[in-house]
Amino acid sequence: MADARAGGGGYEKKDANVRLLAWLLAGLLGATLLVVALTGLLTRHLVQREARKSPVPSTLAGTRSDVPPEPRLQNSPFDDLKRLQAEEEKALSSYGWVDRKAGIARIPIERALEIASRGGLPPAPAPPVPDSPKGKMR
């Protein structure tokens, strides 16, 4: 304990030099701003130099259209999907002809399920039997 009072140690008696640290911080900030400004000036100079060196675009190439060539992507895919689902829902819930000449019609799916649950479906037609090739050995 006597050594600490006599200045023999224990803790540091000198504080940090705040003024020097503030000048150092200001210098670093100034150098950073100078580098940013010089970089901007250099970039502007190089862009202008490249613009002067580049030839004027030829008018022989024609004008450029804002519309991309075909095939184009969908502009509103979600609207298209909603429209498709509405058409499918309409087909599933209404009566209509599939092939009028062949006598094939469609009925609403709820009605078809009701008929199927009562066992009222007609039997499926038998698949056609292919003709046997002539001269085939048995």
Steps between C-alpha positions, in 0.01 A plus 500: 500500500788730566629436145175625338511830695860559424433483123640156459202370293141389532337702220589731211512861593507656148171536303462459124570811291146586382613795291742281303232233448250761375755636249575146385128428451452827309798418281366152418156644423653767275712242317194280446299790358792596276526145363123486433510837319802402291340168408184681386700746289704220345188299418331801338816573297528139378131484402528823301820380330336171403195685365726714280688194370188292428358533149149628444256208463405430141147581388519212253422258780154651529307610799464276797152396604394498863310176442717186509472249215268199515456280700439734790455411863165551664438853621260392773539128573279507811211656308544239227496224763181637658336520156601138424367379835170684441463333157575158648253556783234603248564184296482281812176651627289535184336295230634517146601315189844345464427364150147562376538284185611198704239569768753555780390748765639609835311531825591678824745304710267497803229336286749248359613404851138460607428269205820304563420454867164341407674261261339650194806522277488301179773242448805622316519388138736211434823600331522397135682173436782543249482286189730200507765508230465239227747221477571498870588156628317351794 
